[in-house]
Amino acid sequence: MSLSWWAAPCQPLDAVARSKAAARQQVLTKPAGSLAVLEEMAIELAAMQGRERPLLDKLWIAIFAGDHGVVAEGVSAYPQEVTGQMLRNFVGGGAAISVLARHLDAALEVIDLGTATPLEPLPNVRHLNLGAGTFNFAQGPAMTQTQLYIALEAGRDSVRRAKAGGAQLYIGGEMGIGNTTSASALAAALLECPVTLIVGPGTGLNAAGVAHKTAVIEAALKLHRAHAQNPLAVLQHLGGFEIAALVGAYVACAQEGITVLVDGFICTVAALLAVRLNADCRPWLLFGHQGAEPGHHAVLEALQAKPLLQLGLRLGEGSGAALAVPLLQMACRLHSEMATFAEAAVADRDQ
C-alpha cells in the first residue's frame, strides 16, 4: 500500500447537478427556502451523487472496535471487557446500532482492530488483531507507525467493500472503552484549547472522575507536545485503533465519491483529523447530531458543521447518525416527488 494514500485527490462534487437541484427547489409547490436545511441537504446530495434527484436507498454502517491502554489510568467507568462483550452484542443483533441498521435495512459490518480481552473468532466480525488495544498514551505513544497505517487502511478497506455493495451513504461507528479520553486528547491537541473545555463524563464518570480524566490528558499532552503540529503524529501518539480506522474511512469515502454521515463526538474528532490530513474530503462529510460531550460542539464548530439533530445522545456506535438517516431520506423524497408549480397547476409567487 502507498504510505500516503490519504493525501491523494478526492472526488469533486458535481456543480451541474447542484445547479439543477437548486433550480428544482425553486419551482416546487412551497415557498422558496421553506424546507430550510432539508433543501440544502437535497442539493448537496445531488452534487455528491451527480444527479438532480439523489437517492439514499443503500446504506453502509461499519463499526470499528478497539481498546485503549490509557484505561489503566482509571479514566473510564466501565471495564475493558465490555468492548469484546459489545462485539458479541453487535453481531447478535442486540445493540442499539443493530436495531437501527435493521430498521434502515442497512448493511452492518463489525471490524475488531484489537481488544484487551482475548476473543474467540466471532461470526461476521473481521478480527485484525493489531494488539491488545493501544498502549497507554500517558506513558508513551498509543501505537506504532505500522499499527497506525494498518488501522487507516482498515478504514479504506471498509469503504471499498461499501462501494462494491453500491452504498450511497456511509456511517462509521466506534466501540472502545476509554475512547472518549483518546478523542478528548486529540481534540485538545488539534484545537489547541484547554482540556477543561473538551472533557466530559464519557460513559458516566462523576465530577471527580472527570477531573482525574482531565489531569491525565493534560499530562499526556505535555508528554507528546513535540508532535502537536503534525496531525498524523498526533493520531499515532494519542489516538485509538478505531479512531484511526474512522479517519481512513472518511478520507477514502471522499476519494471514492461516497457521502459520509458522521456520528458523535469521537467520530467528529476523527472527521477533524481526516480534514487535517486531506482538506478536500470536507465537502463529503455530513453530520448527524451534536451529542452531550462538551467537546463535541467545539469540534463541530472547527469543522463549520451543522448537525441535523441535537438530542443529548452519548451512546456512540454510529447510533446518532443512523437516527438522522430518515431525515435525509425524506429530504430526497421531498426533493424528487413534490410537484412543481407547473405540474400541479398552482400559481407561483409573483415574479
Secondary structure, 3 states (H helix, E strand, C coil): CCCCHHHCCCCCCCHHHHHHHHHHHHHECCCCCCCHHHHHHHHHHHHHHCCCCCCCCCEEEEEEEECCHHHHHCCCCCCCHHHHHHHHHHHHCCCHHHHHHHHHCCEEEEEEEECCCCCCCCCCEEECCCCCCCCCCCCCCCCCHHHHHHHHHHHHHHHHHHHHCCCCEEEEEEECCCHHHHHHHHHHHHHCCCHHHCCCCCCCCCHHHHHHHHHHHHHHHHHCHHHCCCHHHHHHHHCCHHHHHHHHHHHHHHHHCCEEEECCHHHHHHHHHHHHHCHHHHHHEEECECCCCHHHHHHHHHCCCCCCECCCCCCCCCHHHHHHHHHHHHHHHHHHHCCEHHHHCCCCCCC
